Amino acid sequence: MSSLKKLRFNKQRGLSLIELMVAILISAILLLGVVELFLNTFRTDRTHTELSRVQESGRIAMELISREVRRAGYQGCISSSIRTTAGAIQYPDDAISGPTTTSFTVNYARETGAGSFPNRNCDNQVLHPFQATFSNCGANLCINTTDTGGNQTLTNDTQIASIEYGVLKNNRINWVSSDAMATSDWPNVHKLRIALVVSAPNDDGFLPRRFTSVIELRNRL
């Protein structure tokens, strides 16, 4: 009877310290793996989200800039060889100008707005002078137009990195930076090459993306 009691008492009633430590170690390893998988998935998702936002911002900014640049120098239903003066602007010579190395201004006539313009469009509609300036303001790309009368943010976390002007000389395009442009070069600008840098402030590991485009001025001979 006593030997039977001893056998019952000798039966294991829990885990030893070593077994418990091994179990905790295995659980910690598995937990670390799950946490690492979650963090990697979170980083990948955030990077893809930021990349989509950056690409969308770059595309929108380039489309808006291209639209305005292509209109530069428009002066109604007349030949580009004819010069028209409205205020202090002569069209199409003053179609585009670069105040700084990271900003530029375009001038053209359009159907809506204020101010008088000598010419009309091909539908005999009255035209009005319009001016738009693109520039960096803080970390954003801004536009200042005849309508706004001040800088307005065009796209966030977007900046003009560089601007070059395609000047037509001797039947060939020469690319000239803003600081190297002469006064006589501006009437001969036929193309604009602009680079934008778009960043993602919500992701410290995300490298800024660079967008470059060459835009042709349509209202030139």
Summary of the structure (lengths in Angstrom):
residues: 221
radius of gyration: 32.4
end to end distance: 117.6
largest distance: 123.9
contacts: 611
relative contact order: 0.15
helix: 33%
strand: 35%
